[in-house]
Every structure is written in structure tokens, then in C-alpha cells.
Amino acid sequence: MAETNQTEVYVYEQVVILTSCVLSFFGSLLIICTYAKWHDLRTTPRKLLMYLSVTDLLSALSYFYGVLRIFDSDSADCIAQGAISTFANTSSFFWTVAIAIYLYVFIVKSSQRQADNLVLYFHLISWGVPFAITVAALSLHKIGYDASEVSVGWCWVNIQAKDHVLWMLLTGKIWEFIAYVTLPVLYILIKIHIHNAHAALSEYRPILTSSPVSHSLSSMADRKLTLIPIIFIMLRMWSTIRFLLLLTNSPAGHNPVLVTLHGIGNTFQGAANCIMFVLLTPSIRSRLLALLCCRGQDRHWHTDSVSQNRASAHTPSCREENTNPQTWENSEG
């Protein structure tokens, strides 16, 4: 293949994409921490989301290093970063589709047992297939410097490999295309099933449809089911566009705006999931707020207690005068 000119990555693009990586890292970490802290939230869908967050966290770290370095050769750390991001990114596609399949079987097929039985296969496929692909690509020396043709500073598939297009498909793009089709279809079927169920139920129990709380929760769930595939496509489409432009040898793939959108799209998935499934989920958001408020009160109590103890050993501490911290949670309920 002819020598390829490297796509220039400007400083402002670096700053924007590095910020996206940081947000995705902390967003993924927050999802993992909320799952670990609150045992009653450990449902199977949220467990699958936690596994997805692990892959998004790895992606954010590897992309951060790549964007920070802006590789210009097949160095050892370039290959290592490319291998980690290839595994994490591909695994993220599989876990994203796995969650959709689980929800489809659980909701549409009305079979929790059948859905739970799929979890083992999700692990085998979502970890095993990306690992096998990554090992194969490393063994055949396909991972390396790609001149930012379909990346933004980080390493992926060696652009000088004669079959680089095939390996770009195998290490990400083919699974991305499958997700583009699978996610909208599954979530549309889920939405149709839920709407039909609500319509049938409202004929016999109209009071449920007039309940503000029930209507609010139903509307929120409906919005999330709509947003999940839309956000995935909106984030990933820029990478796909640059890949297609590479196939046609179009110089438009070097456009700074497109390069920036590609960088954000590839690195923001963890932050997007955190917004949808933590910050926009009332039960979790209220617990986080309560936790932050309680910690603020703890610091205030500690300061006051020290001051009061110095003034009088018999003065009761502030902690004794406060109500049970559970009232924070009860007030949210």
C-alpha cells in the first residue's frame, strides 16, 4: 500500500477528546460503584450494565493514553494500547447487544428464567470473541499505527497491512454494523410490546393510566428505550463515516470537525450510560444525593463535635441531636 499521510490532530481536538475520556471513565466508575454499594440494585440488567461499564472504562483509559501520545509509529506502547482498545471496544459492542437481547427475552417473551440462562452465553461471547480476535490480530501483527485514518491519535489496525480493511471489520466494524441493525429492532419490539400491554391493561384498570406516578415512570422508561439505540448510533456513526471515507480514499475523512466527533463518539459511551442509568434514574440519583448530603453533614458534625468537646466534655454532640439519616431516603420516596 502507498504511504499514508497522517491525519493531523489539533490541540483543541486533544483537549475535547481527553475530556470526553475522563467523563467516560468516571461515568463508568460511578455505575460500577453504585452497583457495588447498593445490594438491592443488583438486578441482572444492571449487572450486565456493570460489565458493559468495565469495557467502557478500559476503552476510556486506552483511548486517553492514545490521544495523549498521538502515536506516529508502531511502538510497543502503541501496540499495547491498540490491543486493549480493540478488546474493550469490541466487547462493548457485544455487551450492548447482550443487554438488548436480555430485555427482549425478559419483557417480550415474559421469561426471566430463559433470560437469566442467557447470561452465561453472554459472558462466553462478549469476553471470549473479542479476546480471540485481539489475540489473533496481535499474533499476525495486524495491530499498530494507523495514521489516525480511522482513529484520533490512538493505534488500531496497522494501516500498512495489505488486508487492513478486513481486520478493521473483524476488530470492530462488522460488530458495529450488526449493532446498528440489532439494537433498533430489539428496542422497537420491546416498546411495541409495552405499549400493547399498557393499552390492554388500561381497558380493565383505567385508574392506572391516570396515576401521575405510574404515567411518569412509564414515560421515563419509554424515553430510555427510545434513547438507547439513538444515542449508540449518534455516538458511533462518526467512526463509521470515517471508515467508509477511507474505503473511498476521500480526503473528507481528515475534516477536523469529523475527526473531533469521531473522537467524542468513541470515548463518550461510559458517560452517556451514566447519564441515562444513574443520573436520570430517580431511585439511584436520590441515593447519591442523600449520600453526598450525609457526608457533608458528617464533616459538619465532626467539626462541631471537636469544638464542643473542647468547650465542655458534657455537651452532647451534634450527631446525637440529628434525625436518622434514613429520613433523607424516606423524603425522596
SEVOFI-871473 format. One record per residue (C-alpha): residue number from 1; x, y, z; residue in one letter. Coordinates in nm, 4 decimals, padded with zeros to 6 digits. Example, Ala and Ser with C-alpha at 12.3 -4.5 7.8 and 13.67 -1.06 7.14 Angstrom:
REM SEVOFI-871473
+-----+----------+----------+----------+---------+
| num |        x |        y |        z | residuo |
+-----+----------+----------+----------+---------+
|   1 |  01.2300 | -00.4500 |  00.7800 |       a |
|   2 |  01.3670 | -00.1060 |  00.7140 |       s |
+-----+----------+----------+----------+---------+
***
This chain:
REM SEVOFI-871473
+-----+----------+----------+----------+---------+
| num |        x |        y |        z | residuo |
+-----+----------+----------+----------+---------+
|   1 |  00.0000 |  00.0000 |  00.0000 |       m |
|   2 |  00.1146 |  00.3539 | -00.0738 |       a |
|   3 |  00.2458 |  00.5700 |  00.2051 |       e |
|   4 | -00.0376 |  00.7267 |  00.4022 |       t |
|   5 | -00.0319 |  01.0831 |  00.5313 |       n |
|   6 | -00.1196 |  01.1079 |  00.8984 |       q |
|   7 | -00.4392 |  01.2885 |  00.9895 |       t |
|   8 | -00.3379 |  01.5906 |  01.1937 |       e |
|   9 | -00.4844 |  01.6021 |  01.5439 |       v |
|  10 | -00.5002 |  01.9598 |  01.6719 |       y |
|  11 | -00.4520 |  02.0610 |  02.0337 |       v |
|  12 | -00.8152 |  02.1673 |  02.0783 |       y |
|  13 | -00.9236 |  01.8267 |  01.9482 |       e |
|  14 | -00.6974 |  01.6599 |  02.2012 |       q |
|  15 | -00.8430 |  01.8653 |  02.4853 |       v |
|  16 | -01.2032 |  01.7901 |  02.3865 |       v |
|  17 | -01.1443 |  01.4173 |  02.3399 |       i |
|  18 | -00.9344 |  01.3816 |  02.6554 |       l |
|  19 | -01.2190 |  01.5498 |  02.8459 |       t |
|  20 | -01.4611 |  01.3012 |  02.6925 |       s |
|  21 | -01.2344 |  01.0155 |  02.8049 |       c |
|  22 | -01.2255 |  01.1488 |  03.1620 |       v |
|  23 | -01.6045 |  01.1867 |  03.1733 |       l |
|  24 | -01.6495 |  00.8360 |  03.0364 |       s |
|  25 | -01.4019 |  00.6933 |  03.2878 |       f |
|  26 | -01.5747 |  00.8496 |  03.5880 |       f |
|  27 | -01.9199 |  00.7753 |  03.4447 |       g |
|  28 | -01.8329 |  00.4076 |  03.4071 |       s |
|  29 | -01.6739 |  00.4057 |  03.7518 |       l |
|  30 | -01.9880 |  00.5570 |  03.9048 |       l |
|  31 | -02.2047 |  00.2846 |  03.7504 |       i |
|  32 | -01.9715 |  00.0170 |  03.8907 |       i |
|  33 | -01.9611 |  00.1815 |  04.2350 |       c |
|  34 | -02.3401 |  00.2169 |  04.2635 |       t |
|  35 | -02.3776 | -00.1482 |  04.1706 |       y |
|  36 | -02.1220 | -00.2497 |  04.4324 |       a |
|  37 | -02.2605 | -00.0273 |  04.7103 |       k |
|  38 | -02.6352 | -00.0948 |  04.6971 |       w |
|  39 | -02.7166 | -00.4666 |  04.7040 |       h |
|  40 | -03.0853 | -00.4182 |  04.6243 |       d |
|  41 | -02.9896 | -00.2646 |  04.2889 |       l |
|  42 | -02.8070 | -00.5778 |  04.1764 |       r |
|  43 | -03.0624 | -00.6894 |  03.9222 |       t |
|  44 | -02.9466 | -00.8890 |  03.6213 |       t |
|  45 | -02.9910 | -00.5996 |  03.3719 |       p |
|  46 | -02.7857 | -00.3718 |  03.5973 |       r |
|  47 | -02.5247 | -00.6457 |  03.6359 |       k |
|  48 | -02.4962 | -00.6602 |  03.2572 |       l |
|  49 | -02.4689 | -00.2805 |  03.2551 |       l |
|  50 | -02.1858 | -00.3104 |  03.5070 |       m |
|  51 | -01.9969 | -00.5473 |  03.2740 |       y |
|  52 | -02.0530 | -00.3031 |  02.9889 |       l |
|  53 | -01.9156 | -00.0261 |  03.2105 |       s |
|  54 | -01.5989 | -00.2279 |  03.2731 |       v |
|  55 | -01.5341 | -00.2388 |  02.8980 |       t |
|  56 | -01.6168 |  00.1322 |  02.8617 |       d |
|  57 | -01.3774 |  00.2121 |  03.1451 |       l |
|  58 | -01.0983 |  00.0174 |  02.9745 |       l |
|  59 | -01.1780 |  00.1908 |  02.6461 |       s |
|  60 | -01.1650 |  00.5341 |  02.8086 |       a |
|  61 | -00.8261 |  00.4592 |  02.9671 |       l |
|  62 | -00.6696 |  00.3205 |  02.6494 |       s |
|  63 | -00.8079 |  00.5978 |  02.4299 |       y |
|  64 | -00.6919 |  00.8596 |  02.6813 |       f |
|  65 | -00.3364 |  00.7280 |  02.6568 |       y |
|  66 | -00.3544 |  00.7131 |  02.2775 |       g |
|  67 | -00.4905 |  01.0662 |  02.2363 |       v |
|  68 | -00.2354 |  01.1959 |  02.4849 |       l |
|  69 |  00.0544 |  01.0307 |  02.2973 |       r |
|  70 | -00.0595 |  01.0867 |  01.9364 |       i |
|  71 |  00.1371 |  00.7898 |  01.8042 |       f |
|  72 |  00.3428 |  00.8184 |  01.4878 |       d |
|  73 |  00.4931 |  00.4668 |  01.4659 |       s |
|  74 |  00.4467 |  00.1019 |  01.5644 |       d |
|  75 |  00.5982 |  00.1405 |  01.9083 |       s |
|  76 |  00.5478 | -00.1159 |  02.1840 |       a |
|  77 |  00.3051 |  00.1045 |  02.3764 |       d |
|  78 |  00.1180 |  00.1777 |  02.0523 |       c |
|  79 |  00.0580 | -00.1938 |  02.0001 |       i |
|  80 | -00.0337 | -00.2465 |  02.3673 |       a |
|  81 | -00.2793 |  00.0434 |  02.3616 |       q |
|  82 | -00.4259 | -00.0768 |  02.0322 |       g |
|  83 | -00.4765 | -00.4274 |  02.1701 |       a |
|  84 | -00.6511 | -00.3045 |  02.4868 |       i |
|  85 | -00.8808 | -00.0665 |  02.2999 |       s |
|  86 | -00.9591 | -00.3323 |  02.0373 |       t |
|  87 | -01.0615 | -00.5824 |  02.3041 |       f |
|  88 | -01.2557 | -00.3302 |  02.5146 |       a |
|  89 | -01.4289 | -00.1634 |  02.2211 |       n |
|  90 | -01.5368 | -00.4925 |  02.0617 |       t |
|  91 | -01.6505 | -00.6300 |  02.3970 |       s |
|  92 | -01.8552 | -00.3139 |  02.4500 |       s |
|  93 | -02.0484 | -00.3839 |  02.1292 |       f |
|  94 | -02.1264 | -00.7371 |  02.2451 |       f |
|  95 | -02.2409 | -00.6310 |  02.5924 |       w |
|  96 | -02.4565 | -00.3530 |  02.4483 |       t |
|  97 | -02.6375 | -00.6027 |  02.2267 |       v |
|  98 | -02.6482 | -00.8583 |  02.5118 |       a |
|  99 | -02.8428 | -00.6136 |  02.7298 |       i |
| 100 | -03.0932 | -00.5569 |  02.4487 |       a |
| 101 | -03.1358 | -00.9325 |  02.3963 |       i |
| 102 | -03.1838 | -00.9900 |  02.7700 |       y |
| 103 | -03.4516 | -00.7203 |  02.7933 |       l |
| 104 | -03.6246 | -00.8552 |  02.4836 |       y |
| 105 | -03.6444 | -01.2102 |  02.6223 |       v |
| 106 | -03.7381 | -01.0884 |  02.9708 |       f |
| 107 | -04.0087 | -00.8413 |  02.8610 |       i |
| 108 | -04.1428 | -00.9639 |  02.5273 |       v |
| 109 | -04.1053 | -01.3377 |  02.5851 |       k |
| 110 | -04.2011 | -01.2932 |  02.9537 |       s |
| 111 | -03.9412 | -01.5457 |  03.0636 |       s |
| 112 | -03.6966 | -01.4424 |  03.3343 |       q |
| 113 | -03.5561 | -01.7956 |  03.3579 |       r |
| 114 | -03.4824 | -01.8060 |  02.9863 |       q |
| 115 | -03.3293 | -01.4584 |  03.0025 |       a |
| 116 | -03.1126 | -01.5484 |  03.3031 |       d |
| 117 | -02.9955 | -01.8664 |  03.1291 |       n |
| 118 | -02.8512 | -01.6483 |  02.8539 |       l |
| 119 | -02.6114 | -01.4687 |  03.0895 |       v |
| 120 | -02.3515 | -01.7468 |  03.0760 |       l |
| 121 | -02.3529 | -01.7327 |  02.6944 |       y |
| 122 | -02.3230 | -01.3541 |  02.7117 |       f |
| 123 | -02.0021 | -01.3966 |  02.9123 |       h |
| 124 | -01.8590 | -01.6565 |  02.6774 |       l |
| 125 | -01.9317 | -01.4480 |  02.3689 |       i |
| 126 | -01.8794 | -01.0932 |  02.4993 |       s |
| 127 | -01.5433 | -01.1716 |  02.6586 |       w |
| 128 | -01.4320 | -01.4715 |  02.4514 |       g |
| 129 | -01.4866 | -01.3474 |  02.0950 |       v |
| 130 | -01.3138 | -01.0077 |  02.1463 |       p |
| 131 | -01.0257 | -01.1795 |  02.3265 |       f |
| 132 | -00.9813 | -01.4340 |  02.0448 |       a |
| 133 | -00.9933 | -01.1622 |  01.7790 |       i |
| 134 | -00.7434 | -00.9460 |  01.9659 |       t |
| 135 | -00.5017 | -01.2359 |  02.0194 |       v |
| 136 | -00.5272 | -01.3313 |  01.6521 |       a |
| 137 | -00.4645 | -00.9723 |  01.5429 |       a |
| 138 | -00.1624 | -00.9462 |  01.7723 |       l |
| 139 | -00.0222 | -01.2799 |  01.6611 |       s |
| 140 | -00.0476 | -01.1789 |  01.2952 |       l |
| 141 |  00.0957 | -00.8301 |  01.3638 |       h |
| 142 | -00.2178 | -00.6532 |  01.2461 |       k |
| 143 | -00.2448 | -00.4074 |  01.5355 |       i |
| 144 | -00.0331 | -00.0961 |  01.5126 |       g |
| 145 | -00.0040 |  00.2564 |  01.3808 |       y |
| 146 | -00.2951 |  00.3618 |  01.1572 |       d |
| 147 | -00.2011 |  00.7262 |  01.0909 |       a |
| 148 | -00.5312 |  00.8342 |  01.2525 |       s |
| 149 | -00.7142 |  00.7292 |  00.9363 |       e |
| 150 | -00.9927 |  00.5692 |  01.1416 |       v |
| 151 | -00.8796 |  00.6862 |  01.4849 |       s |
| 152 | -00.7831 |  01.0082 |  01.6597 |       v |
| 153 | -00.4245 |  00.9649 |  01.7703 |       g |
| 154 | -00.4619 |  00.6163 |  01.9147 |       w |
| 155 | -00.3472 |  00.2944 |  01.7483 |       c |
| 156 | -00.5753 |  00.0337 |  01.5982 |       w |
| 157 | -00.5167 | -00.1734 |  01.2810 |       v |
| 158 | -00.1827 | -00.1215 |  01.1062 |       n |
| 159 | -00.2696 |  00.0920 |  00.8054 |       i |
| 160 |  00.0240 | -00.0548 |  00.6094 |       q |
| 161 | -00.1160 | -00.4089 |  00.6263 |       a |
| 162 | -00.2470 | -00.5187 |  00.2867 |       k |
| 163 | -00.5603 | -00.6633 |  00.4440 |       d |
| 164 | -00.6149 | -00.3772 |  00.6893 |       h |
| 165 | -00.9776 | -00.3311 |  00.5800 |       v |
| 166 | -01.0575 | -00.6941 |  00.6635 |       l |
| 167 | -00.9015 | -00.6578 |  01.0073 |       w |
| 168 | -01.0800 | -00.3293 |  01.0689 |       m |
| 169 | -01.4030 | -00.5175 |  01.0056 |       l |
| 170 | -01.3051 | -00.8112 |  01.2272 |       l |
| 171 | -01.1770 | -00.5957 |  01.5147 |       t |
| 172 | -01.4773 | -00.3682 |  01.5346 |       g |
| 173 | -01.6636 | -00.2509 |  01.2286 |       k |
| 174 | -01.8586 | -00.5675 |  01.1470 |       i |
| 175 | -01.9852 | -00.5850 |  01.5068 |       w |
| 176 | -02.0673 | -00.2155 |  01.4949 |       e |
| 177 | -02.2776 | -00.2676 |  01.1807 |       f |
| 178 | -02.4580 | -00.5610 |  01.3438 |       i |
| 179 | -02.5341 | -00.3452 |  01.6487 |       a |
| 180 | -02.6728 | -00.0691 |  01.4240 |       y |
| 181 | -02.9369 | -00.3124 |  01.2990 |       v |
| 182 | -02.9945 | -00.5273 |  01.6085 |       t |
| 183 | -03.0412 | -00.2543 |  01.8712 |       l |
| 184 | -03.3166 | -00.0534 |  01.6975 |       p |
| 185 | -03.5067 | -00.3707 |  01.6033 |       v |
| 186 | -03.4988 | -00.5172 |  01.9556 |       l |
| 187 | -03.5878 | -00.1937 |  02.1341 |       y |
| 188 | -03.8685 | -00.1180 |  01.8883 |       i |
| 189 | -04.0137 | -00.4653 |  01.9527 |       l |
| 190 | -03.9847 | -00.4068 |  02.3286 |       i |
| 191 | -04.1582 | -00.0683 |  02.3008 |       k |
| 192 | -04.4384 | -00.2151 |  02.0890 |       i |
| 193 | -04.4911 | -00.4938 |  02.3421 |       h |
| 194 | -04.5016 | -00.2493 |  02.6353 |       i |
| 195 | -04.7439 | -00.0160 |  02.4566 |       h |
| 196 | -04.9730 | -00.3050 |  02.3670 |       n |
| 197 | -04.9626 | -00.4316 |  02.7248 |       a |
| 198 | -05.0468 | -00.0873 |  02.8618 |       h |
| 199 | -05.3312 | -00.0478 |  02.6127 |       a |
| 200 | -05.4788 | -00.3854 |  02.7094 |       a |
| 201 | -05.4395 | -00.3156 |  03.0806 |       l |
| 202 | -05.5977 |  00.0298 |  03.0584 |       s |
| 203 | -05.9226 | -00.1250 |  02.9303 |       e |
| 204 | -05.9686 | -00.3067 |  03.2610 |       y |
| 205 | -05.7823 | -00.0787 |  03.5048 |       r |
| 206 | -05.8133 |  00.2803 |  03.3769 |       p |
| 207 | -05.7064 |  00.4133 |  03.7159 |       i |
| 208 | -05.3505 |  00.3065 |  03.6407 |       l |
| 209 | -05.3300 |  00.5234 |  03.3319 |       t |
| 210 | -05.4433 |  00.8266 |  03.5293 |       s |
| 211 | -05.1913 |  00.7774 |  03.8076 |       s |
| 212 | -04.9273 |  01.0543 |  03.7845 |       p |
| 213 | -04.6519 |  00.8339 |  03.9317 |       v |
| 214 | -04.7318 |  00.5394 |  03.7049 |       s |
| 215 | -04.7523 |  00.7659 |  03.3995 |       h |
| 216 | -04.4225 |  00.9374 |  03.4904 |       s |
| 217 | -04.2336 |  00.6079 |  03.5346 |       l |
| 218 | -04.3840 |  00.4663 |  03.2169 |       s |
| 219 | -04.2881 |  00.7770 |  03.0193 |       s |
| 220 | -03.9325 |  00.7689 |  03.1548 |       m |
| 221 | -03.8905 |  00.4011 |  03.0658 |       a |
| 222 | -04.0323 |  00.4714 |  02.7214 |       d |
| 223 | -03.7882 |  00.7578 |  02.6651 |       r |
| 224 | -03.4931 |  00.5433 |  02.7711 |       k |
| 225 | -03.5943 |  00.2631 |  02.5349 |       l |
| 226 | -03.6049 |  00.5215 |  02.2578 |       t |
| 227 | -03.2775 |  00.6892 |  02.3527 |       l |
| 228 | -03.0599 |  00.3784 |  02.3959 |       i |
| 229 | -03.0281 |  00.2888 |  02.0235 |       p |
| 230 | -03.0388 |  00.6536 |  01.9160 |       i |
| 231 | -02.7510 |  00.7537 |  02.1451 |       i |
| 232 | -02.5482 |  00.4483 |  02.0424 |       f |
| 233 | -02.5898 |  00.5305 |  01.6730 |       i |
| 234 | -02.5275 |  00.9023 |  01.7241 |       m |
| 235 | -02.2021 |  00.8312 |  01.9067 |       l |
| 236 | -02.0723 |  00.5606 |  01.6739 |       r |
| 237 | -02.1806 |  00.6922 |  01.3342 |       m |
| 238 | -01.8837 |  00.9297 |  01.3006 |       w |
| 239 | -01.6376 |  00.6430 |  01.3237 |       s |
| 240 | -01.8381 |  00.4545 |  01.0620 |       t |
| 241 | -01.8431 |  00.7566 |  00.8311 |       i |
| 242 | -01.4647 |  00.7905 |  00.8503 |       r |
| 243 | -01.4259 |  00.4185 |  00.7812 |       f |
| 244 | -01.6429 |  00.4464 |  00.4694 |       l |
| 245 | -01.4497 |  00.7552 |  00.3586 |       l |
| 246 | -01.1270 |  00.5578 |  00.3987 |       l |
| 247 | -01.2637 |  00.2897 |  00.1659 |       l |
| 248 | -01.3278 |  00.5556 | -00.0989 |       t |
| 249 | -00.9942 |  00.7344 | -00.0393 |       n |
| 250 | -01.1856 |  01.0552 |  00.0281 |       s |
| 251 | -00.9955 |  01.3464 |  00.1869 |       p |
| 252 | -01.3138 |  01.4352 |  00.3779 |       a |
| 253 | -01.2069 |  01.1821 |  00.6403 |       g |
| 254 | -00.9429 |  01.4329 |  00.7566 |       h |
| 255 | -01.2010 |  01.7046 |  00.8270 |       n |
| 256 | -01.1294 |  01.8416 |  01.1785 |       p |
| 257 | -01.4986 |  01.8534 |  01.2767 |       v |
| 258 | -01.5499 |  01.4922 |  01.1693 |       l |
| 259 | -01.2303 |  01.3854 |  01.3468 |       v |
| 260 | -01.3447 |  01.5560 |  01.6686 |       t |
| 261 | -01.6913 |  01.3992 |  01.6521 |       l |
| 262 | -01.5282 |  01.0617 |  01.5926 |       h |
| 263 | -01.3096 |  01.1081 |  01.8997 |       g |
| 264 | -01.6038 |  01.2064 |  02.1185 |       i |
| 265 | -01.8232 |  00.9276 |  01.9855 |       g |
| 266 | -01.5695 |  00.6553 |  02.0532 |       n |
| 267 | -01.4911 |  00.7765 |  02.4050 |       t |
| 268 | -01.8196 |  00.9097 |  02.5484 |       f |
| 269 | -02.0196 |  00.5856 |  02.5789 |       q |
| 270 | -01.9466 |  00.5393 |  02.9506 |       g |
| 271 | -02.0569 |  00.8952 |  03.0291 |       a |
| 272 | -02.3737 |  00.8542 |  02.8212 |       a |
| 273 | -02.4657 |  00.5342 |  03.0067 |       n |
| 274 | -02.4030 |  00.7077 |  03.3398 |       c |
| 275 | -02.6350 |  00.9936 |  03.2447 |       i |
| 276 | -02.9140 |  00.7574 |  03.1385 |       m |
| 277 | -02.8880 |  00.4845 |  03.4011 |       f |
| 278 | -02.7596 |  00.6754 |  03.7055 |       v |
| 279 | -02.8237 |  01.0487 |  03.6864 |       l |
| 280 | -03.1612 |  01.0118 |  03.5106 |       l |
| 281 | -03.2729 |  00.7194 |  03.7263 |       t |
| 282 | -03.4595 |  00.8741 |  04.0252 |       p |
| 283 | -03.4030 |  00.5868 |  04.2698 |       s |
| 284 | -03.0246 |  00.5978 |  04.2195 |       i |
| 285 | -02.9991 |  00.9741 |  04.1859 |       r |
| 286 | -03.1796 |  01.0257 |  04.5186 |       s |
| 287 | -02.9455 |  00.7810 |  04.6920 |       r |
| 288 | -02.6397 |  00.9582 |  04.5544 |       l |
| 289 | -02.7751 |  01.2946 |  04.6689 |       l |
| 290 | -02.8530 |  01.1515 |  05.0111 |       a |
| 291 | -02.5045 |  01.0023 |  05.0314 |       l |
| 292 | -02.3400 |  01.3332 |  04.9407 |       l |
| 293 | -02.5583 |  01.5278 |  05.1830 |       c |
| 294 | -02.4931 |  01.2827 |  05.4660 |       c |
| 295 | -02.1189 |  01.3028 |  05.4095 |       r |
| 296 | -02.1422 |  01.6809 |  05.4192 |       g |
| 297 | -02.3303 |  01.6586 |  05.7469 |       q |
| 298 | -02.0734 |  01.4128 |  05.8830 |       d |
| 299 | -01.7973 |  01.6663 |  05.8243 |       r |
| 300 | -02.0103 |  01.9369 |  05.9876 |       h |
| 301 | -02.0869 |  01.7091 |  06.2834 |       w |
| 302 | -01.7189 |  01.6246 |  06.3256 |       h |
| 303 | -01.6155 |  01.9922 |  06.3286 |       t |
| 304 | -01.8872 |  02.0897 |  06.5757 |       d |
| 305 | -01.8119 |  01.7892 |  06.7951 |       s |
| 306 | -01.4460 |  01.8814 |  06.8238 |       v |
| 307 | -01.5340 |  02.2407 |  06.9125 |       s |
| 308 | -01.7908 |  02.1388 |  07.1695 |       q |
| 309 | -01.5643 |  01.8821 |  07.3303 |       n |
| 310 | -01.3047 |  02.1497 |  07.3824 |       r |
| 311 | -01.5630 |  02.3773 |  07.5436 |       a |
| 312 | -01.7283 |  02.1140 |  07.7599 |       s |
| 313 | -01.6884 |  01.7389 |  07.7957 |       a |
| 314 | -02.0570 |  01.7135 |  07.8919 |       h |
| 315 | -02.2009 |  01.8871 |  07.5866 |       t |
| 316 | -02.3870 |  01.6402 |  07.3606 |       p |
| 317 | -02.2535 |  01.6013 |  07.0088 |       s |
| 318 | -02.4431 |  01.7255 |  06.7044 |       c |
| 319 | -02.4774 |  01.3701 |  06.5791 |       r |
| 320 | -02.6980 |  01.2828 |  06.8781 |       e |
| 321 | -02.9370 |  01.5667 |  06.8007 |       e |
| 322 | -02.9887 |  01.4797 |  06.4334 |       n |
| 323 | -03.2569 |  01.2560 |  06.2971 |       t |
| 324 | -03.1976 |  00.9171 |  06.1414 |       n |
| 325 | -03.0188 |  00.9549 |  05.8051 |       p |
| 326 | -03.2831 |  00.7254 |  05.6613 |       q |
| 327 | -03.5142 |  01.0301 |  05.6549 |       t |
| 328 | -03.3203 |  01.1507 |  05.3507 |       w |
| 329 | -03.4234 |  00.8404 |  05.1641 |       e |
| 330 | -03.7740 |  00.8492 |  05.3052 |       n |
| 331 | -03.8216 |  01.2097 |  05.1994 |       s |
| 332 | -03.7210 |  01.1186 |  04.8448 |       e |
| 333 | -03.9711 |  00.8354 |  04.8429 |       g |
+-----+----------+----------+----------+---------+
***
